[in-house]
Amino acid sequence: MSDLYRVEALRLSLPDMTRKPLFGAAPRIEILKGMSFAIPRGQVLGIVGGSGSGKSTLGRALVRLLEPSSGRVTFDGTDLTHLSEPALRPLRHRFQMIFQDPMSSLNPRMSVARIIAAPLSLHGRANPRAEALDALERVGLPRSFGARYPHELSGGQRQRVGIARAIALRPDFILADEIVSGLDVSSQAQVLSILRDLVREMNLTLAFISHDLSVIRRLCDRVLVLHQGEIVEDAACETLFAAPQAAYTRELLEAIPEPDPKKPWFQRAS
């Protein structure tokens, strides 16, 4: 199985706006501290860690919404690290993102069909509306939902629209950033089931960011555990839950809610 992504010694720093001086530039804070890993084609990679661990920053570096400070991000043999926006544009349809809050990422003034069709139009598709309605059906929503607006949908339905928008361009890679964290348990299960089916049917490669290891376990083949901007564990999902190596991973596993608190952590995770 060939690698779709290769990440080598990735570092990324951002301005620390909490310490911005009255004059001059704000000091920079290093968010990612030399990460290296690969994502094989067709794999579902879980990226997990606590708040401030660098999960979302890493995700945005993968799809070049953020430019790394150093290191290299290679996508299907192309070095994305410092490509200009015009050079990136022909590749952008191949990697898409599903955002955490669909209400803030969906234009409230546009119908669902127009929201999904917009990127298709930008990439010159011949019949963007028809493809948008096809994408709606693939995520389990009727074509009639194309006439609705985001405020008319439930949270789970809005997130399905976000998925439909991401898959409409038939990408090779999708980044899903905490996309079920605001949903109830039933909607979470539906969204995860849709993603599993789409990965299989479309031969997608997926990076799924979450702070919730119980969700990661249901979906992912492999897991990166991040802590303070570093990878502290990189393991197959089954291996990680059966025999975690890093102390921080064990802490995350112990935090998984369990109806019987008398059980030790390793029985909770099994």
Contacts in CASP RR format, 6 or more apart in sequence:
PFRMAT RR
TARGET T0000
AUTHOR 0000-0000-0000
METHOD contacts of the structure
MODEL  1
MSDLYRVEALRLSLPDMTRKPLFGAAPRIEILKGMSFAIPRGQVLGIVGG
SGSGKSTLGRALVRLLEPSSGRVTFDGTDLTHLSEPALRPLRHRFQMIFQ
DPMSSLNPRMSVARIIAAPLSLHGRANPRAEALDALERVGLPRSFGARYP
HELSGGQRQRVGIARAIALRPDFILADEIVSGLDVSSQAQVLSILRDLVR
EMNLTLAFISHDLSVIRRLCDRVLVLHQGEIVEDAACETLFAAPQAAYTR
ELLEAIPEPDPKKPWFQRAS
1 40 0 8 1.000
1 41 0 8 1.000
1 42 0 8 1.000
1 43 0 8 1.000
2 40 0 8 1.000
2 41 0 8 1.000
3 38 0 8 1.000
3 39 0 8 1.000
3 40 0 8 1.000
3 41 0 8 1.000
4 39 0 8 1.000
4 40 0 8 1.000
4 41 0 8 1.000
4 42 0 8 1.000
4 75 0 8 1.000
4 76 0 8 1.000
4 172 0 8 1.000
4 173 0 8 1.000
4 205 0 8 1.000
5 38 0 8 1.000
5 39 0 8 1.000
5 62 0 8 1.000
5 73 0 8 1.000
5 74 0 8 1.000
5 75 0 8 1.000
5 173 0 8 1.000
5 205 0 8 1.000
6 38 0 8 1.000
6 72 0 8 1.000
6 73 0 8 1.000
6 74 0 8 1.000
6 77 0 8 1.000
7 35 0 8 1.000
7 36 0 8 1.000
7 37 0 8 1.000
7 38 0 8 1.000
7 62 0 8 1.000
7 72 0 8 1.000
7 73 0 8 1.000
7 74 0 8 1.000
8 36 0 8 1.000
8 71 0 8 1.000
8 72 0 8 1.000
8 74 0 8 1.000
9 34 0 8 1.000
9 35 0 8 1.000
9 36 0 8 1.000
9 70 0 8 1.000
9 71 0 8 1.000
9 72 0 8 1.000
10 32 0 8 1.000
10 34 0 8 1.000
10 35 0 8 1.000
10 36 0 8 1.000
10 58 0 8 1.000
10 61 0 8 1.000
10 68 0 8 1.000
10 70 0 8 1.000
10 71 0 8 1.000
10 72 0 8 1.000
10 73 0 8 1.000
11 30 0 8 1.000
11 32 0 8 1.000
11 33 0 8 1.000
11 34 0 8 1.000
11 35 0 8 1.000
11 68 0 8 1.000
11 69 0 8 1.000
11 70 0 8 1.000
11 71 0 8 1.000
12 30 0 8 1.000
12 31 0 8 1.000
12 32 0 8 1.000
12 57 0 8 1.000
12 61 0 8 1.000
12 66 0 8 1.000
12 67 0 8 1.000
12 68 0 8 1.000
12 69 0 8 1.000
13 28 0 8 1.000
13 29 0 8 1.000
13 30 0 8 1.000
13 31 0 8 1.000
13 69 0 8 1.000
14 28 0 8 1.000
14 29 0 8 1.000
14 31 0 8 1.000
14 57 0 8 1.000
14 66 0 8 1.000
15 25 0 8 1.000
15 26 0 8 1.000
15 27 0 8 1.000
15 28 0 8 1.000
15 29 0 8 1.000
16 26 0 8 1.000
16 27 0 8 1.000
16 28 0 8 1.000
16 29 0 8 1.000
17 26 0 8 1.000
19 26 0 8 1.000
19 27 0 8 1.000
20 26 0 8 1.000
30 69 0 8 1.000
30 229 0 8 1.000
31 54 0 8 1.000
31 57 0 8 1.000
31 229 0 8 1.000
32 54 0 8 1.000
32 57 0 8 1.000
32 58 0 8 1.000
32 61 0 8 1.000
32 68 0 8 1.000
32 229 0 8 1.000
33 228 0 8 1.000
33 229 0 8 1.000
33 230 0 8 1.000
34 71 0 8 1.000
34 230 0 8 1.000
35 58 0 8 1.000
35 229 0 8 1.000
35 230 0 8 1.000
35 231 0 8 1.000
36 231 0 8 1.000
37 224 0 8 1.000
37 231 0 8 1.000
37 234 0 8 1.000
39 45 0 8 1.000
39 173 0 8 1.000
39 205 0 8 1.000
39 207 0 8 1.000
40 205 0 8 1.000
41 172 0 8 1.000
41 203 0 8 1.000
41 205 0 8 1.000
42 199 0 8 1.000
42 203 0 8 1.000
42 204 0 8 1.000
42 205 0 8 1.000
42 206 0 8 1.000
43 205 0 8 1.000
43 206 0 8 1.000
43 221 0 8 1.000
43 222 0 8 1.000
44 199 0 8 1.000
44 205 0 8 1.000
44 206 0 8 1.000
44 208 0 8 1.000
44 219 0 8 1.000
44 220 0 8 1.000
44 221 0 8 1.000
44 222 0 8 1.000
45 205 0 8 1.000
45 206 0 8 1.000
45 207 0 8 1.000
45 208 0 8 1.000
45 220 0 8 1.000
45 221 0 8 1.000
45 222 0 8 1.000
45 223 0 8 1.000
45 224 0 8 1.000
46 207 0 8 1.000
46 208 0 8 1.000
46 209 0 8 1.000
46 210 0 8 1.000
46 216 0 8 1.000
46 219 0 8 1.000
46 220 0 8 1.000
46 222 0 8 1.000
46 223 0 8 1.000
46 224 0 8 1.000
46 237 0 8 1.000
47 55 0 8 1.000
47 58 0 8 1.000
47 59 0 8 1.000
47 207 0 8 1.000
47 208 0 8 1.000
47 209 0 8 1.000
47 210 0 8 1.000
47 223 0 8 1.000
47 224 0 8 1.000
47 226 0 8 1.000
48 55 0 8 1.000
48 209 0 8 1.000
48 210 0 8 1.000
48 211 0 8 1.000
48 212 0 8 1.000
48 213 0 8 1.000
48 216 0 8 1.000
48 223 0 8 1.000
48 224 0 8 1.000
48 225 0 8 1.000
48 226 0 8 1.000
48 252 0 8 1.000
49 55 0 8 1.000
49 211 0 8 1.000
49 225 0 8 1.000
49 226 0 8 1.000
49 227 0 8 1.000
49 252 0 8 1.000
50 211 0 8 1.000
50 226 0 8 1.000
50 227 0 8 1.000
50 252 0 8 1.000
51 211 0 8 1.000
52 228 0 8 1.000
52 229 0 8 1.000
53 226 0 8 1.000
53 227 0 8 1.000
53 228 0 8 1.000
53 229 0 8 1.000
54 226 0 8 1.000
54 229 0 8 1.000
55 177 0 8 1.000
55 209 0 8 1.000
55 211 0 8 1.000
55 226 0 8 1.000
56 177 0 8 1.000
56 178 0 8 1.000
56 209 0 8 1.000
57 66 0 8 1.000
58 226 0 8 1.000
59 65 0 8 1.000
59 175 0 8 1.000
59 177 0 8 1.000
59 207 0 8 1.000
59 209 0 8 1.000
60 66 0 8 1.000
61 67 0 8 1.000
61 68 0 8 1.000
61 73 0 8 1.000
62 73 0 8 1.000
62 95 0 8 1.000
62 173 0 8 1.000
62 175 0 8 1.000
62 207 0 8 1.000
63 95 0 8 1.000
63 96 0 8 1.000
63 97 0 8 1.000
63 173 0 8 1.000
63 175 0 8 1.000
64 73 0 8 1.000
64 80 0 8 1.000
64 83 0 8 1.000
64 88 0 8 1.000
65 97 0 8 1.000
67 81 0 8 1.000
67 82 0 8 1.000
68 81 0 8 1.000
71 81 0 8 1.000
72 79 0 8 1.000
72 81 0 8 1.000
73 79 0 8 1.000
73 80 0 8 1.000
73 81 0 8 1.000
74 80 0 8 1.000
75 91 0 8 1.000
75 94 0 8 1.000
75 95 0 8 1.000
75 173 0 8 1.000
76 94 0 8 1.000
76 172 0 8 1.000
78 91 0 8 1.000
80 88 0 8 1.000
80 91 0 8 1.000
83 91 0 8 1.000
93 119 0 8 1.000
93 123 0 8 1.000
93 169 0 8 1.000
93 170 0 8 1.000
93 171 0 8 1.000
94 171 0 8 1.000
94 172 0 8 1.000
94 173 0 8 1.000
95 171 0 8 1.000
95 172 0 8 1.000
95 173 0 8 1.000
95 174 0 8 1.000
95 175 0 8 1.000
96 165 0 8 1.000
96 166 0 8 1.000
96 167 0 8 1.000
96 169 0 8 1.000
96 171 0 8 1.000
96 173 0 8 1.000
96 174 0 8 1.000
96 175 0 8 1.000
97 166 0 8 1.000
97 174 0 8 1.000
97 175 0 8 1.000
97 176 0 8 1.000
97 177 0 8 1.000
98 159 0 8 1.000
98 162 0 8 1.000
98 163 0 8 1.000
98 166 0 8 1.000
98 174 0 8 1.000
98 175 0 8 1.000
98 176 0 8 1.000
98 177 0 8 1.000
98 179 0 8 1.000
99 105 0 8 1.000
99 162 0 8 1.000
99 177 0 8 1.000
99 179 0 8 1.000
100 177 0 8 1.000
100 178 0 8 1.000
100 179 0 8 1.000
100 181 0 8 1.000
100 182 0 8 1.000
102 150 0 8 1.000
102 155 0 8 1.000
102 156 0 8 1.000
102 158 0 8 1.000
102 159 0 8 1.000
102 161 0 8 1.000
102 162 0 8 1.000
103 150 0 8 1.000
103 155 0 8 1.000
103 158 0 8 1.000
105 162 0 8 1.000
106 115 0 8 1.000
106 150 0 8 1.000
106 158 0 8 1.000
106 161 0 8 1.000
106 162 0 8 1.000
107 114 0 8 1.000
107 115 0 8 1.000
107 150 0 8 1.000
108 149 0 8 1.000
108 150 0 8 1.000
108 151 0 8 1.000
109 149 0 8 1.000
110 118 0 8 1.000
110 149 0 8 1.000
111 146 0 8 1.000
111 147 0 8 1.000
111 148 0 8 1.000
111 149 0 8 1.000
112 136 0 8 1.000
112 145 0 8 1.000
112 146 0 8 1.000
112 147 0 8 1.000
112 148 0 8 1.000
112 149 0 8 1.000
112 150 0 8 1.000
112 153 0 8 1.000
112 161 0 8 1.000
113 129 0 8 1.000
113 132 0 8 1.000
113 133 0 8 1.000
113 136 0 8 1.000
113 146 0 8 1.000
113 147 0 8 1.000
114 132 0 8 1.000
115 150 0 8 1.000
115 161 0 8 1.000
115 165 0 8 1.000
116 132 0 8 1.000
116 135 0 8 1.000
116 136 0 8 1.000
116 146 0 8 1.000
116 161 0 8 1.000
116 162 0 8 1.000
116 164 0 8 1.000
116 165 0 8 1.000
116 168 0 8 1.000
117 128 0 8 1.000
117 129 0 8 1.000
117 131 0 8 1.000
117 132 0 8 1.000
117 168 0 8 1.000
118 128 0 8 1.000
119 165 0 8 1.000
119 168 0 8 1.000
119 169 0 8 1.000
120 128 0 8 1.000
120 131 0 8 1.000
120 132 0 8 1.000
120 168 0 8 1.000
120 169 0 8 1.000
121 128 0 8 1.000
123 169 0 8 1.000
125 131 0 8 1.000
131 168 0 8 1.000
132 146 0 8 1.000
132 164 0 8 1.000
132 168 0 8 1.000
133 143 0 8 1.000
133 146 0 8 1.000
134 168 0 8 1.000
135 164 0 8 1.000
135 165 0 8 1.000
135 167 0 8 1.000
135 168 0 8 1.000
136 142 0 8 1.000
136 143 0 8 1.000
136 145 0 8 1.000
136 146 0 8 1.000
136 161 0 8 1.000
136 164 0 8 1.000
137 143 0 8 1.000
138 164 0 8 1.000
138 167 0 8 1.000
138 198 0 8 1.000
139 160 0 8 1.000
139 161 0 8 1.000
139 163 0 8 1.000
139 164 0 8 1.000
139 167 0 8 1.000
139 194 0 8 1.000
139 198 0 8 1.000
140 160 0 8 1.000
140 194 0 8 1.000
141 157 0 8 1.000
141 160 0 8 1.000
141 161 0 8 1.000
141 164 0 8 1.000
145 153 0 8 1.000
145 157 0 8 1.000
145 161 0 8 1.000
150 158 0 8 1.000
150 161 0 8 1.000
153 161 0 8 1.000
154 187 0 8 1.000
155 182 0 8 1.000
155 183 0 8 1.000
155 187 0 8 1.000
156 183 0 8 1.000
156 187 0 8 1.000
156 190 0 8 1.000
156 191 0 8 1.000
159 179 0 8 1.000
159 180 0 8 1.000
159 183 0 8 1.000
159 187 0 8 1.000
159 191 0 8 1.000
160 191 0 8 1.000
160 194 0 8 1.000
163 179 0 8 1.000
163 191 0 8 1.000
163 194 0 8 1.000
163 195 0 8 1.000
163 198 0 8 1.000
166 174 0 8 1.000
167 174 0 8 1.000
167 198 0 8 1.000
167 202 0 8 1.000
167 204 0 8 1.000
170 202 0 8 1.000
171 204 0 8 1.000
172 204 0 8 1.000
172 205 0 8 1.000
173 204 0 8 1.000
173 205 0 8 1.000
173 206 0 8 1.000
173 207 0 8 1.000
174 204 0 8 1.000
174 205 0 8 1.000
174 206 0 8 1.000
174 207 0 8 1.000
175 206 0 8 1.000
175 207 0 8 1.000
175 209 0 8 1.000
176 195 0 8 1.000
176 206 0 8 1.000
176 207 0 8 1.000
176 208 0 8 1.000
176 209 0 8 1.000
177 209 0 8 1.000
178 209 0 8 1.000
178 210 0 8 1.000
178 211 0 8 1.000
179 191 0 8 1.000
179 208 0 8 1.000
180 187 0 8 1.000
180 188 0 8 1.000
180 191 0 8 1.000
180 192 0 8 1.000
180 210 0 8 1.000
180 215 0 8 1.000
181 210 0 8 1.000
181 211 0 8 1.000
181 212 0 8 1.000
183 191 0 8 1.000
188 215 0 8 1.000
192 215 0 8 1.000
192 218 0 8 1.000
192 219 0 8 1.000
195 206 0 8 1.000
195 208 0 8 1.000
195 219 0 8 1.000
196 219 0 8 1.000
198 204 0 8 1.000
199 206 0 8 1.000
208 216 0 8 1.000
208 219 0 8 1.000
208 220 0 8 1.000
210 216 0 8 1.000
213 241 0 8 1.000
213 252 0 8 1.000
213 253 0 8 1.000
213 256 0 8 1.000
213 269 0 8 1.000
214 256 0 8 1.000
214 257 0 8 1.000
216 223 0 8 1.000
216 237 0 8 1.000
217 237 0 8 1.000
217 241 0 8 1.000
220 237 0 8 1.000
221 236 0 8 1.000
221 237 0 8 1.000
222 234 0 8 1.000
222 235 0 8 1.000
222 236 0 8 1.000
222 237 0 8 1.000
223 233 0 8 1.000
223 234 0 8 1.000
223 235 0 8 1.000
223 236 0 8 1.000
223 237 0 8 1.000
223 240 0 8 1.000
224 231 0 8 1.000
224 233 0 8 1.000
224 234 0 8 1.000
225 231 0 8 1.000
225 232 0 8 1.000
225 233 0 8 1.000
225 234 0 8 1.000
225 240 0 8 1.000
225 246 0 8 1.000
225 248 0 8 1.000
225 249 0 8 1.000
225 252 0 8 1.000
226 232 0 8 1.000
227 246 0 8 1.000
227 248 0 8 1.000
232 246 0 8 1.000
232 248 0 8 1.000
232 249 0 8 1.000
233 240 0 8 1.000
233 244 0 8 1.000
233 245 0 8 1.000
233 246 0 8 1.000
233 248 0 8 1.000
233 249 0 8 1.000
235 244 0 8 1.000
235 245 0 8 1.000
240 249 0 8 1.000
241 253 0 8 1.000
241 269 0 8 1.000
241 270 0 8 1.000
242 269 0 8 1.000
242 270 0 8 1.000
244 250 0 8 1.000
244 253 0 8 1.000
250 265 0 8 1.000
253 265 0 8 1.000
253 266 0 8 1.000
253 268 0 8 1.000
253 269 0 8 1.000
254 265 0 8 1.000
254 268 0 8 1.000
256 268 0 8 1.000
256 269 0 8 1.000
258 268 0 8 1.000
END
